[in-house]
Amino acid sequence: MELKPEIIERLTKLDEKYQAMGQNLSSYLDGLLFADYLTYWDYIHLDTLLSLQSPKTSFPDEQVFIIYHQITELYFRLCMVEFEQLETKKEIKLDFFINRLGRLNRYFDALISSFDIMVDGMDVEQFLKFRMSLLPASGFQSGQYRMIEFCSTDFVNLIGTEHGSKYSGVFTDSMIEGMYEHLYWKTGATELSTGKKTLTLEQFEKKYSASFLSLSKRFRTRNLNAIYKSFSAEDQKNEKLIHALKQLDANVNINWKLSHYKSAVRYLQKNPEDIAATGGTNWQKYLPPRFQRISFFPELWNKEDMENWGKNWVKQHVFGEKQG
């Protein structure tokens, strides 16, 4: 059978490709000839994926709890793929940057809109029982979520309000190491009575501190805020860019956190002294954005915006007030 011209053309190009790498095309064609056809389930490792749930109790809704958190971490991984592309791209143009911000926002839009699976989708009685078997683990220990923060903004913007004013100027790697102890979220995993670090926080730092510091240094000049500031003054005023940045800021630092807050209000006791079910994290003071006022892009918001950071969301979604 005579080969079609388009097949010969492709074989010629393949031969050129492999010759340039010192490889033999015939060997690769043999590999293709003997290889099995690819299937959907093999490609995404479906059987492995569906075997990764290991409940600690017999309560059915623990499966829901595990699977949803695994889905969340996969979305966080999608975000990290975007950050890795931004880190390695030599020249970042405005349109490309806005496009990547759009991707990040879509990932968080999906996460936020799906959180009702946690808020309304689990049986309260089941949750309160199986959750106690998971101590001291906590969603607080999501390393990827912290990585998203480090890749999004200057390190100083993640410092607790009582320490942030101590730092100014051009930040160096050594300054990042000094600021690390004052990250805002560490106050959310300290004992209320003594101020000591909880086991939840100690475990978290032991696993991730070195990688967090390394990542923060890598992204010191490549985080989203740094990239935004690298554009010309004219480009920085681009309406699509500003909208995308502010949307991401609100998604990560208000909407996502307050989705968790709504879930905590529903499932956990409201007494600040009774925090065992969260692995020791003081969620009443840690989750509400109005206490921390963390913003990736603080220059884009005015004083009134920051004073009311997350307030309207709480009124609408927690207390049921209609917004005008």
C-alpha positions as CSV (number, residue, x, y, z in Angstrom):
1,M,0.0,0.0,0.0
2,E,1.4,3.4,-1.1
3,L,1.8,5.8,1.7
4,K,-0.1,9.1,1.5
5,P,2.1,12.3,1.0
6,E,1.0,13.7,4.3
7,I,2.2,10.5,6.1
8,I,5.6,10.7,4.3
9,E,5.8,14.4,5.3
10,R,5.2,13.6,8.9
11,L,7.7,10.7,8.9
12,T,10.3,13.0,7.4
13,K,9.8,15.6,10.1
14,L,10.0,12.9,12.8
15,D,13.2,11.6,11.3
16,E,14.7,15.1,11.4
17,K,13.6,15.6,14.9
18,Y,15.1,12.4,16.2
19,Q,18.3,12.7,14.2
20,A,18.9,16.1,15.8
21,M,18.8,14.4,19.2
22,G,21.0,11.5,18.0
23,Q,18.1,9.1,18.1
24,N,16.9,6.5,15.7
25,L,13.4,7.0,14.4
26,S,13.0,3.3,13.6
27,S,13.3,2.4,17.3
28,Y,10.6,4.8,18.3
29,L,8.3,3.5,15.5
30,D,8.9,0.0,16.9
31,G,7.8,1.3,20.3
32,L,4.7,2.8,18.8
33,L,3.9,-0.4,17.0
34,F,4.1,-2.6,20.1
35,A,2.5,-0.1,22.6
36,D,-1.1,-0.7,23.8
37,Y,-3.8,1.9,23.0
38,L,-4.1,4.5,25.7
39,T,-7.3,4.5,27.7
40,Y,-9.0,7.2,29.7
41,W,-8.8,5.4,33.0
42,D,-5.1,4.7,32.6
43,Y,-4.3,8.2,31.5
44,I,-5.8,9.8,34.6
45,H,-4.9,6.9,36.9
46,L,-8.6,6.6,37.8
47,D,-8.3,3.4,39.8
48,T,-5.6,4.9,41.9
49,L,-7.5,8.2,42.3
50,L,-10.6,6.3,43.6
51,S,-8.5,4.3,46.1
52,L,-7.1,7.4,47.8
53,Q,-9.9,7.7,50.4
54,S,-9.1,6.1,53.8
55,P,-11.8,7.1,56.3
56,K,-10.9,6.8,60.0
57,T,-14.5,6.0,61.0
58,S,-17.5,4.2,59.6
59,F,-19.6,7.4,59.1
60,P,-20.5,7.6,55.4
61,D,-20.2,11.4,55.3
62,E,-16.5,11.2,56.1
63,Q,-16.0,10.0,52.5
64,V,-17.7,13.3,51.4
65,F,-15.3,15.2,53.7
66,I,-12.2,13.5,52.3
67,I,-13.1,13.7,48.6
68,Y,-14.0,17.3,48.7
69,H,-10.7,18.2,50.4
70,Q,-8.9,16.2,47.8
71,I,-10.8,18.1,45.0
72,T,-9.8,21.3,46.7
73,E,-6.1,20.4,46.7
74,L,-6.3,19.5,43.0
75,Y,-7.7,23.0,42.3
76,F,-4.8,24.5,44.3
77,R,-2.5,22.4,42.2
78,L,-4.0,24.0,39.1
79,C,-3.2,27.4,40.6
80,M,0.4,26.3,41.2
81,V,0.7,25.3,37.5
82,E,-0.2,28.9,36.6
83,F,2.3,30.3,39.0
84,E,5.1,28.0,37.7
85,Q,4.4,29.2,34.2
86,L,4.6,32.8,35.3
87,E,7.9,32.1,37.1
88,T,9.6,30.6,34.1
89,K,8.3,32.9,31.4
90,K,11.0,35.4,30.4
91,E,8.8,38.2,29.2
92,I,5.3,38.6,30.6
93,K,3.1,40.7,28.5
94,L,-0.1,42.4,29.8
95,D,-2.6,40.2,27.8
96,F,-0.8,37.0,29.0
97,F,-0.9,38.1,32.6
98,I,-4.6,39.0,32.5
99,N,-5.3,35.6,30.9
100,R,-3.5,33.8,33.7
101,L,-5.3,35.9,36.3
102,G,-8.5,34.8,34.7
103,R,-7.6,31.2,35.0
104,L,-6.8,31.6,38.7
105,N,-10.1,33.4,39.3
106,R,-12.0,30.6,37.5
107,Y,-10.3,28.0,39.8
108,F,-11.4,29.9,42.9
109,D,-14.8,30.7,41.5
110,A,-15.3,26.9,41.2
111,L,-14.0,26.3,44.7
112,I,-16.2,29.0,46.3
113,S,-19.4,28.0,44.5
114,S,-18.9,24.3,45.4
115,F,-18.3,24.9,49.1
116,D,-22.0,24.3,49.9
117,I,-21.0,20.7,49.6
118,M,-19.4,21.2,52.9
119,V,-21.7,23.8,54.3
120,D,-25.1,22.1,53.6
121,G,-24.1,18.7,52.2
122,M,-23.0,16.8,55.3
123,D,-24.9,15.5,58.3
124,V,-24.0,17.7,61.3
125,E,-24.2,14.8,63.8
126,Q,-21.9,12.6,61.6
127,F,-19.4,15.4,61.1
128,L,-19.1,16.3,64.8
129,K,-18.4,12.7,65.6
130,F,-16.0,11.7,62.8
131,R,-14.1,15.0,63.0
132,M,-12.9,14.3,66.5
133,S,-11.1,11.2,65.2
134,L,-9.0,13.3,62.9
135,L,-7.2,15.4,65.6
136,P,-4.9,17.3,65.4
137,A,-5.2,17.5,61.6
138,S,-6.9,20.6,60.2
139,G,-7.5,22.3,56.9
140,F,-5.3,24.9,58.3
141,Q,-2.5,22.6,57.3
142,S,-3.0,23.0,53.5
143,G,0.5,23.7,52.3
144,Q,-0.6,24.5,48.8
145,Y,-2.9,27.3,50.0
146,R,0.0,29.0,51.7
147,M,2.0,28.5,48.6
148,I,-0.7,30.4,46.6
149,E,-0.3,33.3,49.1
150,F,3.5,33.4,48.7
151,C,3.2,33.3,44.9
152,S,0.6,36.1,44.9
153,T,2.1,39.0,46.9
154,D,5.1,40.5,48.6
155,F,5.9,38.7,51.8
156,V,5.3,41.7,53.9
157,N,1.6,41.8,52.9
158,L,1.2,38.4,54.7
159,I,2.5,39.7,58.0
160,G,0.1,40.2,60.9
161,T,-1.1,43.8,61.5
162,E,0.8,44.1,64.7
163,H,4.1,43.4,63.0
164,G,3.7,44.7,59.4
165,S,4.6,48.3,60.2
166,K,8.1,47.2,61.3
167,Y,9.1,46.3,57.7
168,S,9.6,48.6,54.8
169,G,11.8,49.2,51.8
170,V,13.2,46.7,49.4
171,F,12.9,43.2,50.8
172,T,15.8,40.7,50.7
173,D,15.9,37.0,51.2
174,S,17.2,37.4,54.8
175,M,14.3,39.8,55.6
176,I,11.9,37.1,54.5
177,E,13.4,34.7,57.0
178,G,13.0,37.4,59.7
179,M,9.4,38.0,58.8
180,Y,8.5,34.3,58.6
181,E,7.7,34.0,62.3
182,H,5.1,36.9,62.0
183,L,2.9,35.4,59.3
184,Y,-0.7,36.3,60.0
185,W,-2.0,32.7,60.0
186,K,0.3,31.6,62.7
187,T,-1.8,33.5,65.3
188,G,-4.7,31.3,64.2
189,A,-3.0,28.2,65.6
190,T,-1.8,29.3,69.0
191,E,-3.4,28.3,72.3
192,L,-5.8,31.0,73.5
193,S,-4.7,30.7,77.2
194,T,-0.9,30.5,76.8
195,G,-0.1,31.8,73.3
196,K,1.9,28.7,72.6
197,K,2.0,27.0,69.2
198,T,-0.5,24.2,68.9
199,L,0.5,20.7,67.8
200,T,-1.3,21.5,64.5
201,L,1.0,24.4,63.8
202,E,4.2,22.6,65.0
203,Q,3.4,19.7,62.6
204,F,2.8,22.1,59.8
205,E,6.0,24.1,60.3
206,K,8.1,20.9,60.6
207,K,6.8,19.7,57.2
208,Y,6.7,22.9,55.2
209,S,8.8,25.7,56.7
210,A,11.9,25.0,54.6
211,S,9.9,24.7,51.3
212,F,7.8,27.8,52.2
213,L,11.0,29.9,52.7
214,S,12.5,28.6,49.5
215,L,9.4,29.3,47.5
216,S,9.0,32.8,48.9
217,K,12.5,33.7,47.9
218,R,12.0,32.3,44.4
219,F,8.9,34.4,44.0
220,R,10.2,37.5,45.7
221,T,10.4,39.3,42.3
222,R,8.0,37.0,40.4
223,N,4.9,37.0,42.6
224,L,1.7,38.5,41.1
225,N,2.1,41.8,42.9
226,A,5.7,42.2,41.8
227,I,4.7,41.4,38.2
228,Y,1.9,43.9,38.3
229,K,4.3,46.6,39.6
230,S,6.8,45.8,36.8
231,F,4.3,47.0,34.1
232,S,4.4,50.6,32.9
233,A,2.4,53.2,34.7
234,E,-0.1,53.2,31.8
235,D,-0.5,49.4,31.8
236,Q,-1.0,49.4,35.6
237,K,-4.2,51.5,35.0
238,N,-5.6,48.9,32.6
239,E,-9.2,48.3,33.7
240,K,-9.3,44.6,32.9
241,L,-6.0,44.1,34.8
242,I,-7.2,45.9,37.9
243,H,-10.6,44.1,37.8
244,A,-8.8,40.7,37.6
245,L,-6.4,41.5,40.4
246,K,-9.1,42.8,42.7
247,Q,-11.3,39.8,41.9
248,L,-8.5,37.4,42.8
249,D,-7.9,39.3,46.0
250,A,-11.5,39.1,47.0
251,N,-11.8,35.5,46.0
252,V,-8.8,34.2,48.0
253,N,-8.8,36.6,51.0
254,I,-12.5,37.1,51.5
255,N,-14.8,34.7,49.7
256,W,-12.9,31.5,50.1
257,K,-12.1,32.2,53.8
258,L,-15.6,33.2,54.6
259,S,-17.0,30.1,52.9
260,H,-15.0,28.2,55.5
261,Y,-16.3,30.5,58.2
262,K,-19.8,29.8,57.2
263,S,-19.1,26.1,57.4
264,A,-17.4,26.5,60.8
265,V,-20.4,28.5,62.2
266,R,-22.7,25.7,61.1
267,Y,-20.7,22.7,62.4
268,L,-18.6,23.9,65.2
269,Q,-19.4,25.3,68.6
270,K,-19.2,29.0,68.8
271,N,-17.4,29.3,72.2
272,P,-13.8,30.5,71.4
273,E,-12.5,28.4,74.2
274,D,-13.9,25.2,72.6
275,I,-11.8,24.8,69.5
276,A,-10.7,21.1,69.7
277,A,-12.7,20.1,66.6
278,T,-10.5,22.3,64.4
279,G,-7.2,20.7,65.6
280,G,-6.6,23.7,67.9
281,T,-7.0,26.4,65.3
282,N,-8.7,29.5,66.6
283,W,-11.1,29.9,63.6
284,Q,-13.2,32.6,65.2
285,K,-10.3,35.0,65.1
286,Y,-8.4,33.5,62.2
287,L,-11.0,33.0,59.4
288,P,-12.9,36.4,59.4
289,P,-11.0,38.7,57.0
290,R,-12.0,41.8,58.9
291,F,-9.6,40.8,61.7
292,Q,-6.5,40.3,59.5
293,R,-7.3,42.5,56.5
294,I,-4.9,40.5,54.3
295,S,-4.7,41.8,50.8
296,F,-2.4,40.7,48.0
297,F,-2.7,44.1,46.2
298,P,-3.3,46.7,49.0
299,E,-2.6,49.6,46.7
300,L,-5.7,48.8,44.6
301,W,-8.1,49.4,47.6
302,N,-9.0,52.5,49.4
303,K,-9.2,53.0,53.2
304,E,-12.9,52.3,53.4
305,D,-12.5,49.1,51.4
306,M,-10.0,47.8,53.9
307,E,-12.0,48.9,56.9
308,N,-15.0,46.9,55.6
309,W,-12.9,44.0,54.4
310,G,-15.3,41.1,54.1
311,K,-18.0,42.8,56.1
312,N,-20.7,42.8,53.4
313,W,-20.1,39.0,52.7
314,V,-20.7,38.2,56.4
315,K,-23.9,40.3,56.5
316,Q,-25.3,38.6,53.4
317,H,-24.2,35.0,53.8
318,V,-24.0,34.5,57.5
319,F,-26.8,36.8,58.8
320,G,-28.9,36.8,55.7
321,E,-29.1,40.5,55.2
322,K,-29.9,41.7,51.7
323,Q,-27.4,43.9,50.0
324,G,-28.5,47.1,48.2
